[in-house]
Amino acid sequence: MVSQRNADEVPGDDLPDIVDVVREMGRVPEQQANAAQAPSLPLPAAQNPRLPAHLDALAGRARDYVEAASSANTRRAYAADWRHFASWCRRQGIELLPPDPQVVGLYITACASGKATGDRKPNSVSTIERRLSSLTWNYAQRGQPLDRKDRHIATVMAGIRNKHAAPPRQKEAVLPEDLIAMLETLDRGTLRGLRDRAMLLLGFAGGLRRSEVVGLDCGRDQTEDGRGWVEILDKGMLVTLRGKTGWREVEVGRGSSDATCPVVALETWLKFARIAHGPLFRRVTGHGKTVGAERLNDQEVARLVKRTALAAGVRGYLSEGDRKRLFAGHSLRAGLASSAEVDERYVQKQLGHSSAEMTRKYQRRRDRFRINLTKASGL
């Protein structure tokens, strides 16, 4: 016979509070918290005996959402930074947990002075900033937040910025004449050449990031890892993208000739590769005759830009080493911003920037002295 509940008792009140459940999602048994552990922490199975078995599926879905909260590249960087910090702690005989701001302050000091790695090469300020963000994220996943505002961290970081910060090294912009020369280095008679043409032209005309280029699908909701899709229209192509701040649409118009039209290039690639569903850009194997099912890695865009820029002799007055460092996937994005002769606000919208100032950072050959305050002041 089932006992009668107390009148003041709410049914289901013996379930754990949702805040406790979320916190437990980030915890792992103590023996697993070692230096080699990646930040993708597994949900503990039945650690809380009060959690009903029928909520296991929800816990698994919650873990999937935790994974989706950051990109794969971000998670890989956070995992590498956590291993770097853990290795340094081991060599110093320091415990990883609980988080100690003084220890973290000493760690970033070691990174800045070149004493945190075997090659004694100092980390750049941007690298140290990323490492600090990685530690904050990793500690938060373990339910032990790190206070970045603590004086042992904040003051040291301020000093590192003041002493070691340098102007950003921007990637060289691929300008229209450069892009046309780069396209000529590709073999139009091969599937790989057709794919690479479409990637270069779409990346340039859309002002897309390399992850956005390879994250596109043929249509909406076709793959789980897709980050957008394309819709080909009479006057051009509508590209729908999922970015850091939400969804946005990018219009890519047709070119003045088929040879340089991103829409024609994409249609040609899809036709000969026989792709009608799933990822747009895929690996070509079997001596260039077979198209795989999996999407390309975003690093392939950077390699493509470097390879074709070198082959076309772009900025040939520079050494090969300098040219390899100067060109990357971002060169396409900077190229559109630098060469499109339209009102700045249209370029800002195409690139998805929240401010005009960010867009100006991409414009390598804009007229910096269009507004001359010296003359305007009467001098």
Secondary structure, 3 states (H helix, E strand, C coil): CCCCCCCCCCCCCCCCCHHHHHHHHCCCCHHHCCCCCCCCCCCCCCCCCCCCHHHHHHHHHHHHHHHHCCCHHHHHHHHHHHHHHHHHHHHHCCCCCCCCHHHHHHHHHHHHHCCCCCCCCCCCHHHHHHHHHHHHHHHHHCCCCCCCCCHHHHHHHHHHHHHHCCCCCCCCCCCHHHHHHHHHCCCCCCHHHHHHHHHHHHHHHHCCCHHHHHCEECCCCCCCCCCEEEEECCCEEEEEEEECCEEEEEEEECCCCHHHCHHHHHHHHHHHHCCCCCECCEEEECCCCEEEEEECCCHHHHHHHHHHHHHCCCCCCCCHHHHHHHCCCHHHHHHHHHHCCCCHHHHHHHHCCCCHHHHHHHCCCCCCCCCCHHHHCCC
